[in-house]
Amino acid sequence: MMLLAIESSCDDSCISIIDENYKIIFEKNKDQIDVHKKYGGVVPELASRYHLEYLQMILNEIKDTIDINKIECFAATCEPGMIGGLLVGTMMAKSLSRYYNKPYIGINHLEGHMESVNILREKHVEYPFVALLASGGHCQFMLAKSFGQYEILGKTLDDSIGEAFDKTAKMLNIEYPGGPKIEKFAQSCNNYTHLKIGKPMKDNGLNFSFSGFKTSVNRFIQNNPDIIKNNFNNVCFNIQKELMDNLVFKIKLVMTDIKKKIPEINNFIFCGGVAANKYIISNIDNLCKERNFNLHTPNIKYATDNSTMIAFSAMKHWKKIKN
């Protein structure tokens, strides 16, 4: 049994096909970086327009190699995300579902990210687990009691950590997408010295806040042009370190809190686009070892938005429906 899934919640146009054993039959991702980089970020209207073009192009490629009649179920990201992109993907999946008279399943993008850690794994992560979803649009803690049963433990009160990376990068005139480039500049920092660029808020319990941090960084950049010019890599390292420190601080809180409620829990998932940052993963891994948690992160290829994670989530829902 094969299932086709579409992801179009932001600026990645993706289609994947998997079978009932979670074997990847087909997957393709067409990004829109060249479209949006001159604007310094994603333009929703343009993203929607290119989803129409790119998804149809990928679908035509599938039809050349795979018999669509053999697809037993169609799925797409239905929330959350940019409304235009979501509409393009869901309408394509629903149209295919109606034309071939097969079921359609709408998938939550965040559930898909949690499933991303299971891609290319022989055994899926066991429940219950705590997950930190950190991306360009989201930053929140989730308690996954079982598949489909989730509880939000904390979330951002304003901006996401991925946006904090991208917007501070834009302030430094780093080309979009800026988050991964800040990591690269930080890797070249050979003489780290602490700079008073500001810190994300640590109160508000398990909730996050990054808007004030962006303001502090912007003020630092405006007031210290010589430091930006002469110690650029160190500035990038400081930005990355402050954001990492905030995540580690909050993870300590959530681990302490959840152990009181569920003493046997020992799986921690770190997923979303920020989970591609090796420096942050390394520090979270050290923390997990200290607290006796098993850290699970996606293969770097699947950390950012992709349709295979949506297919994994849809397949689990489809199996529940069939049973």
C-alpha positions as CSV (number, residue, x, y, z in Angstrom):
1,M,0.0,0.0,0.0
2,M,1.4,3.4,-1.0
3,L,0.6,6.8,0.3
4,L,1.4,10.2,-1.3
5,A,2.0,13.3,0.9
6,I,2.4,17.0,0.1
7,E,4.2,19.6,2.2
8,S,3.7,23.3,1.2
9,S,3.3,25.2,4.5
10,C,6.1,27.7,3.9
11,D,8.5,27.9,0.9
12,D,9.4,24.3,0.3
13,S,7.4,22.4,-2.4
14,C,7.6,18.7,-1.5
15,I,5.9,15.5,-2.5
16,S,6.8,12.0,-1.1
17,I,5.4,8.5,-1.5
18,I,6.0,5.8,1.1
19,D,4.7,2.2,1.5
20,E,3.1,0.7,4.6
21,N,6.5,-0.3,6.0
22,Y,7.6,3.4,5.8
23,K,10.0,2.7,2.9
24,I,10.5,5.8,0.8
25,I,9.4,5.1,-2.8
26,F,9.7,8.7,-4.0
27,E,10.6,12.0,-2.6
28,K,11.4,15.4,-4.0
29,N,11.8,18.9,-2.5
30,K,12.0,22.0,-4.6
31,D,13.0,25.0,-2.5
32,Q,12.3,28.6,-3.3
33,I,15.5,30.2,-1.8
34,D,16.4,32.0,-5.1
35,V,12.8,33.4,-5.2
36,H,12.9,35.0,-1.7
37,K,16.5,35.8,-0.9
38,K,16.4,39.2,-2.6
39,Y,13.6,40.1,-0.2
40,G,15.4,38.9,2.9
41,G,12.6,36.5,3.8
42,V,9.6,34.5,2.5
43,V,7.0,36.5,0.7
44,P,3.8,34.5,1.2
45,E,2.1,35.5,-2.1
46,L,5.1,34.5,-4.1
47,A,5.5,31.3,-2.2
48,S,1.9,30.3,-3.0
49,R,2.4,31.1,-6.7
50,Y,5.6,29.0,-7.0
51,H,4.0,26.1,-5.0
52,L,1.4,25.9,-7.9
53,E,4.2,25.6,-10.4
54,Y,6.6,23.4,-8.5
55,L,4.1,20.9,-7.1
56,Q,2.6,20.3,-10.5
57,M,6.1,19.8,-11.9
58,I,6.9,17.2,-9.3
59,L,3.5,15.5,-9.8
60,N,4.2,15.2,-13.5
61,E,7.6,13.6,-12.7
62,I,5.8,11.1,-10.5
63,K,3.3,10.2,-13.2
64,D,6.2,9.3,-15.5
65,T,7.5,6.6,-13.2
66,I,4.7,5.6,-10.8
67,D,1.1,4.5,-11.5
68,I,-1.0,6.9,-9.4
69,N,-3.9,4.5,-9.4
70,K,-1.8,2.4,-7.0
71,I,-1.8,5.2,-4.4
72,E,-4.2,4.2,-1.7
73,C,-4.3,7.5,0.3
74,F,-3.4,11.1,-0.3
75,A,-2.3,13.5,2.4
76,A,-1.1,17.1,2.9
77,T,-0.1,19.5,5.5
78,C,-3.3,21.4,6.5
79,E,-2.0,23.4,9.5
80,P,-0.2,25.5,10.7
81,G,1.6,27.5,8.1
82,M,1.2,30.2,5.5
83,I,-2.5,30.0,4.4
84,G,-1.8,30.4,0.7
85,G,0.8,27.6,0.6
86,L,-1.4,25.3,2.7
87,L,-4.3,25.9,0.3
88,V,-2.3,25.0,-2.7
89,G,-1.0,21.7,-1.2
90,T,-4.3,20.6,0.4
91,M,-6.4,21.4,-2.7
92,M,-4.0,19.4,-4.9
93,A,-4.1,16.4,-2.4
94,K,-7.9,16.7,-2.2
95,S,-8.3,16.9,-5.9
96,L,-6.2,13.7,-6.4
97,S,-8.2,12.0,-3.7
98,R,-11.5,12.9,-5.4
99,Y,-10.3,12.0,-8.9
100,Y,-8.9,8.6,-7.9
101,N,-11.6,8.0,-5.3
102,K,-9.2,7.4,-2.5
103,P,-9.1,8.9,1.1
104,Y,-7.5,12.2,2.0
105,I,-5.9,12.9,5.4
106,G,-4.9,16.4,6.6
107,I,-1.7,16.5,8.7
108,N,-0.5,18.9,11.4
109,H,2.9,20.2,10.4
110,L,4.2,20.0,13.9
111,E,3.2,16.3,14.3
112,G,5.1,15.8,11.0
113,H,8.2,17.3,12.5
114,M,8.0,14.9,15.5
115,E,7.8,12.0,13.0
116,S,10.9,13.3,11.2
117,V,13.1,11.6,13.8
118,N,11.7,8.2,12.7
119,I,12.7,8.6,9.0
120,L,15.5,6.1,8.2
121,R,15.2,4.4,11.6
122,E,14.4,0.7,11.9
123,K,12.5,1.3,15.2
124,H,10.4,4.3,15.8
125,V,10.9,6.3,19.0
126,E,8.7,4.9,21.8
127,Y,6.1,6.8,23.7
128,P,5.8,8.8,25.9
129,F,8.4,11.4,25.0
130,V,9.0,15.2,25.3
131,A,9.7,17.1,22.2
132,L,11.1,20.5,21.5
133,L,10.0,21.8,18.1
134,A,12.3,24.6,17.1
135,S,12.0,26.2,13.6
136,G,11.4,29.4,11.7
137,G,7.8,29.5,12.7
138,H,7.5,27.5,15.9
139,C,9.2,27.0,19.3
140,Q,7.3,24.8,21.8
141,F,7.5,21.9,24.1
142,M,5.2,19.0,23.5
143,L,4.4,15.9,25.6
144,A,3.5,13.0,23.4
145,K,1.6,10.5,25.4
146,S,0.9,8.3,22.4
147,F,0.5,8.9,18.7
148,G,-2.1,11.6,18.3
149,Q,-2.3,12.4,22.0
150,Y,-0.2,15.6,22.7
151,E,-0.1,18.2,25.3
152,I,1.6,21.6,24.8
153,L,3.8,22.3,27.8
154,G,5.2,25.6,26.7
155,K,5.4,27.8,23.6
156,T,6.8,31.0,22.3
157,L,4.9,34.1,23.4
158,D,6.0,36.0,20.3
159,D,8.7,35.0,17.8
160,S,10.3,31.6,17.2
161,I,13.9,30.8,17.7
162,G,14.4,30.2,13.9
163,E,13.1,33.7,13.2
164,A,15.5,35.1,15.8
165,F,18.3,33.4,13.9
166,D,17.1,34.7,10.5
167,K,16.2,38.2,11.6
168,T,19.4,38.9,13.4
169,A,21.2,37.5,10.4
170,K,19.4,40.0,8.2
171,M,20.5,42.8,10.6
172,L,24.0,41.7,9.9
173,N,23.4,41.8,6.2
174,I,23.7,38.1,5.9
175,E,21.9,36.7,2.8
176,Y,18.6,34.7,3.4
177,P,18.3,32.1,4.7
178,G,20.4,33.6,7.5
179,G,20.1,31.0,10.3
180,P,22.4,28.3,8.7
181,K,24.9,31.0,7.7
182,I,25.2,32.4,11.3
183,E,26.2,28.8,12.3
184,K,28.8,28.7,9.6
185,F,30.3,32.1,10.6
186,A,30.2,31.0,14.2
187,Q,32.2,27.8,13.3
188,S,34.9,30.1,12.1
189,C,35.2,31.9,15.4
190,N,38.6,31.1,16.8
191,N,38.7,33.7,19.7
192,Y,35.3,33.7,21.4
193,T,34.8,36.6,23.8
194,H,31.6,37.4,25.5
195,L,29.7,40.3,24.1
196,K,26.7,42.0,25.7
197,I,24.3,41.5,22.9
198,G,21.4,40.7,25.1
199,K,19.7,37.5,26.2
200,P,16.3,35.9,25.5
201,M,13.8,36.1,28.4
202,K,14.3,33.3,30.9
203,D,11.2,33.7,33.0
204,N,7.6,32.8,31.9
205,G,8.2,29.2,33.0
206,L,8.3,26.8,30.0
207,N,7.3,29.5,27.5
208,F,9.8,31.2,25.2
209,S,10.2,34.8,24.1
210,F,12.7,36.1,21.5
211,S,11.3,39.5,20.4
212,G,13.3,41.3,23.0
213,F,16.5,39.5,22.0
214,K,16.2,40.6,18.4
215,T,15.8,44.2,19.6
216,S,18.9,43.9,21.8
217,V,21.0,42.5,19.0
218,N,19.8,45.3,16.7
219,R,20.8,47.9,19.2
220,F,24.2,46.3,19.7
221,I,24.8,46.2,16.0
222,Q,23.9,49.9,15.6
223,N,26.1,51.0,18.6
224,N,29.2,48.8,17.8
225,P,30.1,49.1,14.1
226,D,33.8,48.5,14.7
227,I,33.1,45.2,16.6
228,I,30.8,44.1,13.7
229,K,33.5,44.9,11.2
230,N,36.5,43.4,13.0
231,N,34.9,40.5,15.0
232,F,32.1,39.4,12.8
233,N,32.5,35.7,13.5
234,N,32.6,36.3,17.2
235,V,29.3,38.3,17.0
236,C,27.7,35.4,15.2
237,F,29.0,32.9,17.8
238,N,27.5,35.1,20.6
239,I,24.1,35.2,18.9
240,Q,24.2,31.4,18.5
241,K,25.4,30.8,22.0
242,E,22.8,33.1,23.7
243,L,20.0,31.3,21.8
244,M,21.5,27.9,22.6
245,D,21.8,28.8,26.3
246,N,18.2,29.8,26.4
247,L,17.1,26.5,24.9
248,V,19.2,24.5,27.4
249,F,17.9,26.5,30.3
250,K,14.3,25.8,29.3
251,I,15.0,22.1,28.6
252,K,16.3,21.7,32.1
253,L,13.1,23.1,33.4
254,V,10.9,20.9,31.3
255,M,12.9,17.8,32.2
256,T,12.6,18.5,35.9
257,D,8.9,19.2,35.6
258,I,8.0,16.2,33.5
259,K,10.1,13.7,35.6
260,K,7.8,14.7,38.6
261,K,4.7,13.7,36.6
262,I,6.1,10.8,34.6
263,P,9.2,9.4,36.3
264,E,9.7,6.7,33.7
265,I,10.0,9.0,30.7
266,N,13.4,9.1,29.2
267,N,13.0,10.0,25.5
268,F,13.6,13.6,24.4
269,I,13.1,14.7,20.8
270,F,14.6,17.8,19.3
271,C,13.2,18.6,15.9
272,G,12.5,21.4,13.4
273,G,14.8,23.4,11.3
274,V,17.0,24.5,14.2
275,A,17.7,20.8,14.9
276,A,20.1,21.1,11.9
277,N,22.4,23.2,14.0
278,K,25.2,20.9,15.2
279,Y,26.4,23.3,17.9
280,I,23.0,23.4,19.5
281,I,22.5,19.6,19.1
282,S,25.9,18.9,20.8
283,N,24.9,21.0,23.9
284,I,21.5,19.5,24.1
285,D,23.0,16.0,23.8
286,N,25.3,16.8,26.7
287,L,22.4,17.9,28.8
288,C,20.4,14.8,28.0
289,K,23.3,12.6,29.0
290,E,23.5,14.4,32.4
291,R,19.7,14.0,32.9
292,N,19.5,10.4,31.7
293,F,17.4,11.2,28.7
294,N,17.9,9.6,25.2
295,L,18.2,12.4,22.6
296,H,16.5,11.8,19.3
297,T,17.1,14.2,16.4
298,P,16.2,13.8,12.7
299,N,18.7,13.1,10.0
300,I,19.9,16.5,8.9
301,K,18.2,16.0,5.5
302,Y,14.9,15.8,7.3
303,A,15.3,18.5,9.9
304,T,13.8,21.2,7.7
305,D,10.4,21.1,6.1
306,N,9.8,18.0,4.0
307,S,7.0,15.8,2.8
308,T,8.4,12.5,4.0
309,M,7.7,13.5,7.6
310,I,4.1,14.3,6.6
311,A,3.9,10.9,4.9
312,F,5.1,9.1,8.0
313,S,2.4,10.9,10.1
314,A,-0.3,10.3,7.5
315,M,0.6,6.6,7.3
316,K,0.1,6.2,11.1
317,H,-3.2,7.9,10.9
318,W,-4.2,5.8,7.9
319,K,-3.3,2.6,9.8
320,K,-5.4,3.7,12.8
321,I,-8.4,4.4,10.5
322,K,-8.1,1.0,8.7
323,N,-7.8,-0.8,12.1
